[in-house]
């Protein structure tokens, strides 16, 4: 990440820090709550992300590029979407965890459409989350959501992926890409 | 969560046994990628905390349990796209809303946009997908969420 890309996060963080600090001094409750929420989320991230990035590193050095290309790449058939959705079902967090994993798949040769299907499915079709959802809203609600969203997810992912791949769109690099 | 640690430790151990140099390279790659996206992750956390603070639970309940199903559904879509919440907060909240008389259709629109469309996650998404693809992905997520909500409404007899 170069200097210019750091301006937005740095400004945001400094302003937020000052705001929370000010809220603490002035006794502004909503501001204090935001600070507490931030700290809570931060700790949660810190407990998940190191594992995720270690696994991504291992994936990068051990999994052969040909394997990914064969099953998830441009030559692979419709079955590749099934793999993407199944893989997404095991995702441990929301979009923020799926993004680095999806990107790692892309770097190893998965095509854009498959990565998109993985990202979509990781947000709405995670197995642990679905169980949770069904407990609170009933299994019929969850069943309808899966039945309608999955076909749409695959269609949209395939369409968008095809369009972007054909125009030669490349996902940005995020460092440490060796293959 | 424990499984994630167990699997990670197991795989690192296996990898170490098989090839020390390669394992170190894996850790270096993981670390490098993590550092590169860390600023985007921090921005996302700030946005999530601020947005969550700006929309208190009571306001959310008031908006989503509105009498008019059209206004409630539309607000659910907007609210769901802007707000970000962890899954373990969303569904219990939806359960409470259901008990308070909110429609399945509205809850579907709310929870699906919450998960698929993210204003707060956009800075992070941009780093991984690039601005254009990130925009298109969010737009597609919005369309899918509307379709899912409409189907839920039909299924539970709320739409017509």
Contacts between the chains, C-beta under 8 A, distances in Angstrom:
chain1	res1	chain2	res2	distance
A	1	B	36	5.4
A	1	B	37	8.0
A	1	B	39	6.4
A	5	B	39	7.4
A	6	B	39	5.8
A	8	B	43	6.5
A	8	B	123	7.1
A	9	B	39	3.7
A	9	B	40	6.6
A	9	B	42	5.7
A	9	B	43	4.4
A	9	B	123	7.4
A	10	B	39	7.3
A	12	B	42	7.9
A	12	B	43	5.2
A	12	B	46	5.2
A	12	B	47	7.7
A	13	B	42	5.8
A	13	B	43	7.4
A	13	B	46	6.3
A	16	B	46	4.6
A	16	B	49	7.7
A	16	B	50	7.1
A	30	B	53	5.4
A	31	B	53	7.6
A	33	B	53	5.7
A	34	B	49	4.7
A	34	B	50	5.9
A	34	B	52	7.5
A	34	B	53	4.0
A	35	B	49	7.5
A	37	B	48	7.5
A	37	B	49	4.2
A	37	B	52	5.7
A	37	B	53	6.6
A	38	B	45	5.7
A	38	B	46	6.5
A	38	B	48	8.0
A	38	B	49	4.0
A	41	B	45	4.9
A	41	B	48	6.1
A	41	B	49	6.5
A	42	B	45	5.8
A	44	B	86	7.8
A	45	B	41	6.5
A	45	B	45	6.9
A	47	B	1	7.1
A	48	B	1	7.5
A	48	B	4	6.9
A	49	B	34	6.7
A	49	B	41	7.4
A	50	B	34	7.4
A	51	B	4	5.1
A	51	B	5	6.3
A	51	B	8	4.3
A	52	B	4	7.9
A	53	B	30	4.0
A	53	B	31	7.0
A	53	B	33	6.0
A	53	B	34	4.3
A	54	B	8	5.5
A	54	B	12	6.5
A	54	B	26	7.4
A	54	B	27	6.5
A	54	B	30	4.9
A	55	B	7	7.7
A	55	B	8	6.0
A	55	B	11	6.9
A	55	B	30	7.7
A	56	B	29	7.5
A	56	B	30	5.6
A	56	B	33	6.5
A	57	B	25	7.8
A	57	B	26	3.7
A	57	B	27	5.6
A	57	B	28	7.3
A	57	B	29	4.3
A	57	B	30	3.1
A	57	B	31	7.5
A	57	B	33	7.6
A	58	B	11	5.6
A	58	B	12	7.1
A	58	B	15	5.7
A	58	B	23	7.6
A	58	B	26	4.6
A	58	B	30	7.7
A	60	B	26	6.4
A	60	B	29	5.0
A	60	B	30	7.9
A	61	B	15	7.9
A	61	B	22	5.0
A	61	B	23	7.6
A	61	B	25	5.5
A	61	B	26	4.4
A	61	B	29	7.0
A	62	B	15	6.8
A	62	B	22	7.3
A	62	B	26	7.4
A	92	B	1	7.7
A	92	B	4	5.6
A	94	B	86	7.3
A	94	B	87	7.0
A	94	B	115	6.8
A	94	B	121	7.9
A	95	B	115	7.7
A	95	B	118	6.2
A	95	B	121	5.3
A	95	B	124	7.9
A	95	B	125	7.2
A	96	B	41	7.0
A	96	B	44	6.5
A	96	B	121	6.2
A	96	B	124	6.0
A	99	B	124	6.3
A	99	B	125	6.4
A	99	B	128	4.5
A	99	B	129	7.6
A	100	B	33	6.7
A	100	B	37	6.9
A	100	B	128	6.9
A	102	B	128	7.2
A	103	B	128	4.7
A	103	B	129	8.0
A	112	B	133	7.5
A	116	B	137	6.4
A	119	B	137	6.8
A	120	B	116	6.9
A	120	B	137	7.7
A	120	B	140	7.7
A	120	B	141	7.0
A	120	B	144	7.4
A	123	B	115	4.5
A	123	B	116	5.1
A	123	B	141	7.6
A	124	B	112	6.5
A	124	B	115	5.4
A	124	B	116	6.1
A	126	B	87	7.8
A	129	B	87	4.8
A	132	B	87	6.4
A	132	B	88	7.0
A	132	B	91	5.4
A	133	B	87	8.0
A	133	B	91	5.1
A	133	B	111	7.4
A	135	B	91	7.5
A	136	B	91	4.3
A	136	B	92	6.0
A	136	B	94	6.0
A	136	B	95	3.6
A	136	B	98	7.8
A	137	B	91	6.7
A	137	B	94	5.8
A	137	B	95	6.5
A	137	B	98	6.5
A	137	B	104	7.5
A	137	B	107	6.6
A	140	B	155	7.4
A	140	B	156	8.0
A	141	B	104	6.0
A	141	B	107	7.7
A	141	B	108	7.0
A	141	B	152	6.8
A	144	B	108	7.8
A	144	B	148	7.7
A	144	B	151	6.0
A	144	B	152	5.3
A	144	B	155	4.9
A	145	B	108	6.4
A	145	B	112	6.9
A	145	B	148	5.6
A	145	B	152	6.8
A	147	B	151	8.0
A	148	B	147	6.3
A	148	B	148	4.9
A	148	B	151	4.3
A	148	B	152	7.8
A	149	B	112	7.2
A	149	B	144	5.8
A	149	B	147	7.9
A	149	B	148	5.1
A	152	B	143	8.0
A	152	B	144	4.8
A	152	B	147	5.9
A	152	B	148	7.7
A	153	B	144	6.5
A	156	B	140	4.4
A	156	B	143	7.4
A	156	B	144	6.5
A	160	B	133	7.7
A	160	B	136	5.7
A	160	B	137	7.2
A	160	B	140	6.2
A	164	B	132	8.0
A	164	B	133	6.0
A	164	B	136	7.8
A	169	B	130	7.4
A	169	B	132	7.3
A	169	B	133	6.7
A	171	B	128	6.8
A	171	B	129	6.0
A	171	B	130	6.1
A	171	B	133	7.2
A	172	B	127	6.7
A	172	B	128	7.1
A	172	B	129	7.7
A	172	B	130	5.3
A	174	B	33	5.4
A	174	B	36	5.1
A	174	B	37	6.1
A	174	B	127	6.6
A	174	B	128	6.7
A	175	B	32	4.7
A	175	B	33	5.3
A	175	B	35	7.5
A	175	B	36	4.0
A	176	B	28	7.1
A	176	B	29	4.0
A	176	B	30	7.7
A	176	B	32	3.8
A	176	B	33	5.0
A	176	B	36	7.7
A	178	B	25	8.0
A	178	B	29	6.8
